Amino acid sequence: MDNISLHNQNISTNGFTVIEAIYNPEEITSILSEVNKANTDKSTFRKTDDLFAIRQFLKEVPAVSGIIFNDKLKAVINDLFGPDYFAVKSIYFDKPEKSNWFVAWHQDLTISVDKKTDLPGYGPWTVKQNQFAVQPPISIPQNNFTIRIHLDDTDEGNGALKVIPGSHLKKIYRPETINWTTEAEHTCNVKAGGIMIMRPLLMHASNRTTNNKPRKVIHIEFSNAELPEGISWSEKKVFMSP
């Protein structure tokens, strides 16, 4: 992969980077074809006028894995993070052309696990659609990363992610404490087939759609952390060759 040092610097300093042309149009079409075949009656599927989402995406639509983890994506992950990472959470988002869906400023502080149990340093706990989530020790999200795969051209008009560069370095950063006299937001425009890589602690948000264009994104979180005895990653998927 070209510009490894630049992307590493972007991730370290700003908390994110954008890499174009990881997927070609045929691969995007194949991913969407598999999504269209899926059984949407399950609790992991959510469909409203503003949003269509599939939680545990790699489990619910397993045929996409071979397309998503192509040689280009695996090379990016290996070059930037090393071979010992695995996927731990996956969501498919489809924001329609006239969507009023927006997401307020937040960090991704929780991880998805298989059950709830009492563990030092883990909490609070939540459950959504039979999925347990817990806030782990901060060392885990600090070391994790997220890849957002863009299946449509995305900009400020159709809800591209807004971020506060460098905010991942502030550990727990509450939205109500953001000082907009010193902070500046950045909109992450990404072309279809490109990816955005971000640290979970990066403060981010997205606006409503205003340009009547769709935004389809696959969100996959990665970790190399071994969880303590008593819980396991709910969606662990190893994709790199040993």
C-alpha positions as CSV (number, residue, x, y, z in Angstrom):
1,M,0.0,0.0,0.0
2,D,1.3,3.5,-0.9
3,N,1.7,6.3,1.7
4,I,1.8,3.9,4.7
5,S,3.7,6.5,6.8
6,L,1.1,9.2,5.9
7,H,-1.8,7.0,6.9
8,N,-0.1,6.0,10.1
9,Q,0.5,9.6,11.0
10,N,-3.1,10.5,10.2
11,I,-4.4,7.8,12.5
12,S,-1.9,8.6,15.3
13,T,-2.4,12.4,15.2
14,N,-5.9,12.9,13.9
15,G,-7.6,9.6,14.8
16,F,-8.6,8.8,11.2
17,T,-7.5,8.4,7.6
18,V,-9.3,7.9,4.2
19,I,-8.1,5.4,1.6
20,E,-9.7,5.3,-1.8
21,A,-10.3,2.5,-4.3
22,I,-10.3,-0.6,-2.0
23,Y,-13.4,-2.0,-3.8
24,N,-14.3,-1.8,-7.5
25,P,-17.9,-1.3,-8.8
26,E,-18.3,-5.1,-9.4
27,E,-17.4,-5.8,-5.8
28,I,-19.8,-3.2,-4.5
29,T,-22.6,-4.6,-6.7
30,S,-21.9,-8.1,-5.4
31,I,-22.0,-7.0,-1.7
32,L,-25.4,-5.3,-2.3
33,S,-26.7,-8.3,-4.1
34,E,-26.0,-10.5,-1.1
35,V,-27.6,-7.9,1.2
36,N,-30.8,-8.0,-1.0
37,K,-31.0,-11.8,-0.6
38,A,-31.0,-11.6,3.3
39,N,-34.0,-12.5,5.4
40,T,-35.0,-9.2,7.0
41,D,-37.4,-10.7,9.5
42,K,-34.8,-11.2,12.2
43,S,-34.3,-9.0,15.2
44,T,-30.9,-8.0,14.0
45,F,-32.5,-6.1,11.0
46,R,-34.0,-2.7,11.5
47,K,-36.0,-1.0,8.7
48,T,-37.7,2.5,9.0
49,D,-38.3,5.3,6.6
50,D,-35.0,6.9,7.8
51,L,-32.7,3.9,8.1
52,F,-32.2,0.2,7.1
53,A,-29.6,-1.5,9.3
54,I,-28.2,-5.0,9.9
55,R,-26.5,-5.7,13.1
56,Q,-24.0,-8.6,13.3
57,F,-23.7,-8.1,9.6
58,L,-21.0,-10.6,8.9
59,K,-23.0,-13.3,10.7
60,E,-26.3,-12.4,9.1
61,V,-24.9,-12.1,5.6
62,P,-21.9,-14.5,5.6
63,A,-21.5,-14.5,1.8
64,V,-20.2,-10.9,1.9
65,S,-17.1,-11.9,3.9
66,G,-15.1,-13.2,0.9
67,I,-15.8,-9.9,-0.9
68,I,-15.2,-7.5,2.0
69,F,-11.9,-9.1,3.1
70,N,-10.3,-8.9,-0.3
71,D,-6.5,-8.7,-0.8
72,K,-6.5,-4.9,-0.8
73,L,-8.3,-4.6,2.6
74,K,-6.1,-7.3,4.2
75,A,-3.0,-5.6,3.0
76,V,-4.1,-2.2,4.5
77,I,-4.8,-3.8,7.8
78,N,-1.6,-5.7,7.8
79,D,0.5,-2.7,6.8
80,L,-1.1,-0.3,9.3
81,F,-1.9,-2.6,12.3
82,G,-0.3,-6.0,11.8
83,P,-1.6,-9.5,11.3
84,D,-3.0,-10.2,14.8
85,Y,-6.3,-8.2,14.5
86,F,-9.7,-9.8,14.0
87,A,-13.2,-8.4,13.4
88,V,-15.4,-8.0,16.6
89,K,-18.4,-6.1,15.5
90,S,-20.1,-5.4,12.1
91,I,-23.1,-3.2,11.1
92,Y,-24.6,-2.4,7.7
93,F,-26.2,1.0,7.4
94,D,-28.4,2.2,4.5
95,K,-29.5,5.8,4.9
96,P,-32.1,6.5,2.1
97,E,-32.2,9.5,-0.1
98,K,-34.7,11.5,2.0
99,S,-33.6,10.3,5.4
100,N,-33.9,12.6,8.4
101,W,-31.7,10.3,10.4
102,F,-28.8,12.0,12.2
103,V,-26.3,10.9,14.9
104,A,-25.2,13.3,17.7
105,W,-21.6,13.8,18.8
106,H,-20.2,10.7,20.6
107,Q,-17.4,8.2,21.1
108,D,-17.7,4.5,20.6
109,L,-17.0,3.4,24.1
110,T,-18.6,-0.1,24.3
111,I,-17.7,-3.5,22.9
112,S,-20.1,-6.3,21.9
113,V,-19.8,-9.5,24.0
114,D,-21.7,-12.8,24.4
115,K,-23.2,-12.3,27.9
116,K,-23.4,-10.1,30.9
117,T,-21.2,-10.9,33.9
118,D,-19.6,-9.1,36.8
119,L,-16.0,-8.2,35.9
120,P,-13.7,-5.6,37.5
121,G,-13.3,-2.6,35.2
122,Y,-16.2,-3.6,32.9
123,G,-19.4,-1.5,33.0
124,P,-21.9,-0.1,32.6
125,W,-23.7,-2.7,30.6
126,T,-26.5,-2.4,28.0
127,V,-28.5,-4.8,25.8
128,K,-29.9,-3.9,22.4
129,Q,-31.8,-6.5,20.2
130,N,-30.4,-9.3,22.3
131,Q,-26.9,-8.0,21.9
132,F,-24.9,-7.4,25.1
133,A,-22.5,-4.4,25.2
134,V,-20.2,-3.2,27.9
135,Q,-17.7,-0.3,28.4
136,P,-14.3,-2.1,28.9
137,P,-11.1,-0.7,30.3
138,I,-10.0,2.3,28.2
139,S,-6.9,0.4,26.9
140,I,-9.2,-1.7,24.7
141,P,-10.8,1.1,22.6
142,Q,-7.5,2.9,22.6
143,N,-6.0,0.0,20.7
144,N,-9.0,-1.0,18.6
145,F,-9.8,0.5,15.2
146,T,-12.9,0.8,12.9
147,I,-13.1,0.5,9.2
148,R,-16.1,2.1,7.4
149,I,-16.6,0.8,3.9
150,H,-18.4,3.2,1.6
151,L,-20.7,1.8,-1.0
152,D,-21.9,5.2,-2.2
153,D,-20.2,8.5,-2.7
154,T,-20.5,10.3,0.6
155,D,-20.1,13.9,1.5
156,E,-21.7,16.5,3.8
157,G,-24.9,16.4,1.8
158,N,-25.8,12.8,2.6
159,G,-24.5,12.5,6.1
160,A,-20.8,11.9,5.8
161,L,-19.1,11.4,9.1
162,K,-18.1,14.5,10.9
163,V,-15.1,14.2,13.3
164,I,-13.1,16.3,15.7
165,P,-9.5,15.6,14.7
166,G,-7.3,14.6,17.6
167,S,-10.2,14.0,20.0
168,H,-9.2,10.3,20.4
169,L,-6.2,11.4,22.4
170,K,-8.4,12.9,25.2
171,K,-9.6,9.5,26.5
172,I,-13.2,9.8,27.7
173,Y,-14.5,13.1,26.1
174,R,-18.1,14.1,26.9
175,P,-20.0,15.9,24.1
176,E,-21.3,18.5,26.5
177,T,-17.7,19.5,27.3
178,I,-16.6,20.2,23.7
179,N,-15.1,23.6,23.5
180,W,-15.9,24.8,20.0
181,T,-13.7,27.9,20.5
182,T,-10.7,25.5,20.3
183,E,-12.1,22.5,18.4
184,A,-12.9,22.3,14.7
185,E,-15.0,19.7,13.0
186,H,-13.9,17.9,9.8
187,T,-16.2,16.2,7.3
188,C,-14.9,12.9,6.0
189,N,-15.9,12.7,2.3
190,V,-15.3,9.3,0.8
191,K,-15.9,8.0,-2.7
192,A,-17.8,4.7,-3.3
193,G,-15.3,1.9,-2.9
194,G,-13.1,3.8,-0.4
195,I,-12.7,3.3,3.3
196,M,-12.4,5.5,6.3
197,I,-10.3,4.1,9.2
198,M,-10.9,5.6,12.7
199,R,-10.1,5.1,16.3
200,P,-13.3,4.4,18.4
201,L,-12.5,7.2,20.8
202,L,-12.6,9.8,18.0
203,M,-15.5,12.1,18.6
204,H,-17.9,11.8,15.6
205,A,-21.4,12.6,14.4
206,S,-23.4,12.8,11.2
207,N,-26.1,15.1,9.8
208,R,-29.4,14.5,8.1
209,T,-29.4,14.0,4.3
210,T,-30.0,17.2,2.3
211,N,-29.0,16.2,-1.2
212,N,-31.4,13.3,-1.9
213,K,-28.6,10.9,-2.3
214,P,-28.3,7.5,-0.5
215,R,-25.5,6.6,1.9
216,K,-24.7,2.9,2.4
217,V,-21.8,2.0,4.7
218,I,-20.4,-1.1,6.3
219,H,-19.0,-0.5,9.8
220,I,-16.6,-3.1,11.1
221,E,-14.7,-2.9,14.4
222,F,-11.4,-4.7,14.9
223,S,-9.4,-5.7,18.0
224,N,-6.4,-7.9,19.0
225,A,-7.4,-7.9,22.7
226,E,-8.1,-11.1,24.6
227,L,-11.1,-10.6,26.9
228,P,-11.0,-11.9,30.5
229,E,-12.4,-15.3,31.4
230,G,-16.2,-15.2,31.6
231,I,-16.9,-13.2,28.4
232,S,-16.1,-13.5,24.7
233,W,-16.4,-11.3,21.7
234,S,-19.9,-11.8,20.3
235,E,-18.8,-11.6,16.6
236,K,-15.2,-12.6,16.6
237,K,-14.0,-13.3,13.0
238,V,-10.5,-14.1,12.1
239,F,-9.7,-13.2,8.5
240,M,-5.9,-12.9,8.3
241,S,-4.0,-16.0,7.4
242,P,-2.0,-17.4,10.4
